[in-house]
Amino acid sequence: MSSHVSISELRATVRRMEERVRGRGDTLTAGLLIAYDKLIPRFRSDLNDERHGLLSRGGALMLIQEVAEAEA
């Protein structure tokens, strides 16, 4: 049986992730965040469910973090 995380919890998690990634301050992360910021409206328009959009944003942020850490 799976339990769903609430939308408000997902919003808070994505907000924390964004703050953490944006706080890195390196050029690679900054460049990737420009692309991420351009994707946010696409997530909203292409994914009709806010939960799916938030999960997609979280996945994108995880990828940015992994790439940035690998390059550091």
SULUR-V549674 format. One record per pair of residues at least 4 apart in sequence whose ideal C-beta (glycine too) atoms are under 8 Angstrom apart, sorted by the first residue. I is the first residue (numbers start at 1). J is the second residue. D is the distance in Angstrom with one decimal. If there is no record, write none. Layout:
((I | J | D) (I | J | D))
This chain:
((4 | 51 | 7.9) (5 | 9 | 4.7) (5 | 10 | 5.7) (5 | 13 | 7.8) (6 | 10 | 7.0) (7 | 11 | 6.3) (7 | 50 | 5.9) (7 | 51 | 6.2) (7 | 54 | 7.3) (8 | 12 | 6.4) (9 | 13 | 6.3) (10 | 14 | 6.3) (10 | 51 | 6.4) (10 | 54 | 4.2) (10 | 55 | 7.1) (10 | 58 | 7.5) (11 | 15 | 6.2) (11 | 54 | 6.4) (12 | 16 | 6.4) (13 | 17 | 6.3) (13 | 54 | 7.9) (13 | 58 | 6.6) (14 | 18 | 6.2) (14 | 54 | 5.3) (14 | 57 | 5.1) (14 | 58 | 5.5) (14 | 61 | 7.2) (15 | 19 | 6.5) (16 | 20 | 6.3) (17 | 21 | 6.2) (17 | 58 | 6.1) (17 | 61 | 4.5) (17 | 62 | 7.6) (17 | 65 | 7.9) (18 | 22 | 5.8) (18 | 61 | 6.5) (19 | 23 | 6.2) (20 | 24 | 7.8) (20 | 65 | 7.7) (21 | 29 | 6.3) (21 | 33 | 6.8) (21 | 61 | 5.5) (21 | 64 | 5.6) (21 | 65 | 5.6) (21 | 68 | 7.6) (22 | 29 | 7.9) (22 | 33 | 6.3) (24 | 29 | 4.4) (24 | 68 | 6.0) (25 | 29 | 7.2) (25 | 30 | 7.4) (26 | 30 | 6.8) (26 | 68 | 6.5) (26 | 72 | 7.3) (27 | 31 | 6.3) (28 | 32 | 6.4) (28 | 67 | 7.2) (28 | 68 | 5.5) (28 | 71 | 5.4) (29 | 33 | 6.1) (29 | 64 | 6.4) (29 | 68 | 4.5) (30 | 34 | 6.9) (31 | 35 | 7.2) (32 | 36 | 6.2) (32 | 64 | 4.5) (32 | 67 | 6.6) (32 | 68 | 7.0) (33 | 37 | 6.1) (33 | 64 | 6.8) (34 | 38 | 6.8) (35 | 39 | 6.6) (36 | 40 | 7.1) (36 | 57 | 7.8) (36 | 60 | 5.5) (36 | 61 | 7.0) (36 | 64 | 6.3) (38 | 42 | 7.5) (39 | 43 | 5.9) (39 | 57 | 7.9) (39 | 60 | 6.4) (40 | 44 | 6.6) (40 | 57 | 6.7) (41 | 45 | 6.2) (42 | 46 | 5.5) (43 | 47 | 5.5) (43 | 53 | 4.3) (43 | 56 | 5.0) (43 | 57 | 6.0) (44 | 53 | 5.7) (47 | 52 | 4.2) (47 | 53 | 4.5) (47 | 56 | 6.4) (48 | 52 | 7.6) (49 | 53 | 7.0) (50 | 54 | 6.2) (51 | 55 | 6.3) (52 | 56 | 6.2) (53 | 57 | 6.4) (54 | 58 | 6.4) (55 | 59 | 6.4) (56 | 60 | 6.4) (57 | 61 | 6.3) (58 | 62 | 6.4) (59 | 63 | 6.6) (60 | 64 | 6.5) (61 | 65 | 6.4) (62 | 66 | 6.3) (63 | 67 | 6.3) (64 | 68 | 6.1) (65 | 69 | 6.2) (66 | 70 | 6.2) (67 | 71 | 6.4) (68 | 72 | 6.4))
